[in-house]
Amino acid sequence: FTGFGTFMSFHQYQPLSRFGRASVVLGSALLAVRNPARGDLVAALGETTGSAALQRLLRRMEASEEGPLLLKERTIVSSETVSPKRLKQECPTGTFGAAYADFMLKRNFSPDNRSIVRFVESEDLAYVMLRYRQVHDFWHVLVDLPPSILGELALKWFEWAHTGLPSTLLSATFASFRLSTPEQMHLANDLTPWALDAGSTCADLISVPYETLFGMDLDELRVDLRLTKAPLGDEFR
């Protein structure tokens, strides 16, 4: 599904019975581990297991300086609001916007390619889940991790430390079998320790209005957000 324009385009609630919820959790978990590229499965797993974590994230947003405005306006990331091609033209080299544009355009990614929220009834919690999904690529850029399997798993460990969403822990733990032995060692010895530390000591990233920061120097933004780049070895890029 590709959504545009408004939050309601991305929130299509589907009620589940307890049995239905359990079935979605089990089925999506098993299939997502086998194929982490299936964004719909990872999304379903996140929505059906993440209620407590989403409530904590909502409280963080409500208590932050800029989170309440995001919650009020239901700010979304789409090709209408954040155009990588436009950012490429407008943002100088070295800025957050230029780096994000390069990240997206190099891989032919679109801001629209994020799953809708189906299994979260509360609009506030559904928006928190959507915001988490839609800023995922911003986080890739900020911590300098490519969207490879190794890069995604390192980012999942980071997200687990930062958000507490169970789906991030499940993905990080059970999808590592897809890595080569050197990659597994690099993940365990270097990337995971960095991710757990960085994800727990950085600023509250879920509440950041990234859309207003594209013109900022990328390194300065990392300093402001108390972020360090992932220690990903050159041989794994």
Order of alpha helices (4+ residues) and beta strands (2+ residues): alpha-alpha-alpha-alpha-alpha-alpha-alpha-alpha-alpha-alpha-alpha-alpha-alpha
